[in-house]
């Protein structure tokens, strides 16, 4: 149980063995484990770990889903399953060490996967960087224009002085 990214406790009452096996298989495809647990044993096993935060939820029929990868993927699979089998109920989640209510767990399902988020962030950074580059380029061009105008002005004044001196 060490090193997990997300744990979701569910109440599986109302599901038959075939439905539970279908959920297990779907989760297993993504390397997520799902086990029906004995509450007293889970309370003992959770002592001294982050799972101890969930002790109050180890009551009634309980199954635990454990993900060592992207927490959003676990929640999305559970949410999809709940749409087809509303008997499955999310009791609580433990997402990267933080206890999450059923509503928070369900809200997590609407987030894009980690890879998509990284892509969006990178795209935002690239967009911002290119905009910044364009602004800096324009500012540098303006400064260079001002310097060139001053150089031209000084050259004209020098040439005027030289023409005036040669006329004397």
C-alpha positions in Angstrom: 0.0 0.0 0.0 3.0 2.3 0.0 3.6 4.8 -2.9 -0.1 5.0 -4.0 -1.3 8.2 -5.7 -5.0 7.6 -5.0 -7.3 5.4 -3.0 -11.1 5.4 -3.4 -13.3 3.5 -1.0 -16.6 2.3 -2.5 -19.8 0.8 -1.2 -20.5 -2.1 -3.6 -23.9 -3.1 -2.1 -26.4 -3.9 -4.9 -23.8 -5.2 -7.4 -23.6 -8.8 -8.4 -20.4 -10.8 -8.8 -20.3 -10.4 -12.6 -20.6 -6.6 -12.3 -17.8 -6.5 -9.7 -15.6 -8.7 -11.9 -16.3 -6.4 -14.8 -15.2 -3.3 -12.8 -12.1 -5.2 -11.5 -11.1 -6.2 -15.0 -11.5 -2.6 -16.3 -9.4 -1.2 -13.5 -6.8 -4.0 -13.9 -6.3 -3.0 -17.5 -5.0 0.3 -16.1 -2.9 -1.4 -13.4 -5.3 -0.3 -10.7 -6.2 -2.8 -8.0 -9.7 -3.2 -6.6 -10.4 -5.5 -3.6 -13.4 -6.1 -1.3 -11.9 -5.7 2.2 -12.7 -6.6 5.7 -13.1 -3.4 7.6 -11.4 -4.5 10.8 -8.4 -5.8 8.9 -8.1 -2.6 6.9 -8.2 -0.5 10.1 -5.3 -2.6 11.5 -3.4 -2.5 8.2 -3.8 1.3 7.9 -2.2 2.1 11.2 0.8 4.4 10.7 0.0 5.1 7.0 -1.9 7.7 5.1 -4.8 5.3 4.9 -5.4 5.8 8.6 -7.1 9.1 7.6 -9.9 6.9 6.2 -10.5 4.7 9.4 -14.0 6.2 9.9 -15.1 5.1 6.4 -14.2 1.4 6.9 -17.8 0.5 7.7 -20.4 -1.5 5.8 -19.6 -3.2 2.5 -16.3 -1.7 1.5 -14.1 -2.2 -1.5 -10.8 -0.3 -2.1 -9.4 0.9 -5.4 -5.7 1.7 -5.3 -3.9 3.6 -8.1 -0.1 4.1 -8.2 -0.4 6.2 -11.4 -2.6 9.0 -12.5 -5.4 9.6 -9.9 -7.7 11.1 -12.5 -7.8 7.8 -14.5 -9.0 5.8 -11.5 -11.8 8.3 -10.8 -12.8 8.4 -14.5 -13.1 4.7 -14.6 -15.2 4.6 -11.4 -17.4 7.5 -12.7 -18.0 5.7 -16.0 -18.9 2.5 -14.2 -21.3 4.4 -11.9 -23.2 5.8 -14.9 -23.9 2.2 -16.0 -24.3 0.8 -12.5 -25.5 3.5 -10.1 -25.5 1.0 -7.2 -21.8 1.6 -6.8 -21.2 4.4 -4.4 -18.1 6.4 -3.7 -17.6 6.7 0.1 -14.4 8.8 0.2 -11.1 9.3 -1.6 -7.5 9.8 -0.6 -5.9 11.7 -3.4 -2.1 12.3 -3.0 -2.5 12.3 0.8 -5.6 14.5 0.9 -9.0 13.2 2.0 -11.6 14.0 -0.7 -15.3 13.8 -0.3 -17.4 11.9 -2.8 -18.2 15.1 -4.6 -14.6 16.1 -4.8 -13.7 12.7 -6.1 -16.4 12.9 -8.8 -15.3 16.5 -9.7 -11.8 15.1 -10.3 -13.2 12.9 -13.0 -14.0 16.0 -15.1 -10.3 16.9 -15.2 -8.2 16.0 -18.3 -5.5 13.3 -17.7 -2.1 14.5 -16.5 -0.5 14.3 -19.9 -3.2 16.6 -21.4 -2.7 19.0 -18.5 1.0 19.1 -19.0 0.4 19.8 -22.7 -1.9 22.6 -21.9 0.5 24.2 -19.5 3.4 23.8 -22.0 1.2 25.3 -24.7 0.4 28.2 -22.4 4.1 28.8 -21.7 5.1 28.6 -25.3 2.3 31.0 -26.3 3.3 33.4 -23.5 7.0 33.1 -24.5 6.3 33.9 -28.1 4.1 36.8 -27.2 6.8 38.1 -24.8 9.4 37.6 -27.6 7.2 39.6 -30.0 6.8 42.5 -27.5 10.5 42.5 -26.8 11.3 42.5 -30.5 9.0 45.4 -31.1 10.5 47.4 -28.1 14.0 46.8 -29.3 13.0 47.9 -32.9 11.6 51.1 -31.4 14.7 51.8 -29.4 16.9 51.1 -32.5 14.6 53.4 -34.5 15.1 56.2 -31.9 18.9 55.7 -31.9 19.0 55.7 -35.7 16.9 58.9 -35.8 19.3 60.5 -33.3 22.3 59.4 -35.3 20.8 60.8 -38.5 20.0 64.0 -36.6 23.6 64.3 -35.4 24.9 63.5 -38.9 22.7 66.3 -40.4 23.9 68.8 -37.8 27.5 67.8 -38.4 27.1 68.1 -42.1 25.4 71.5 -41.6 28.3 72.7 -39.4 30.8 71.5 -42.0 28.9 73.3 -44.8 28.7 76.4 -42.6 32.4 76.4 -41.8 33.5 75.9 -45.3 31.4 78.8 -46.3 33.3 81.1 -44.0 
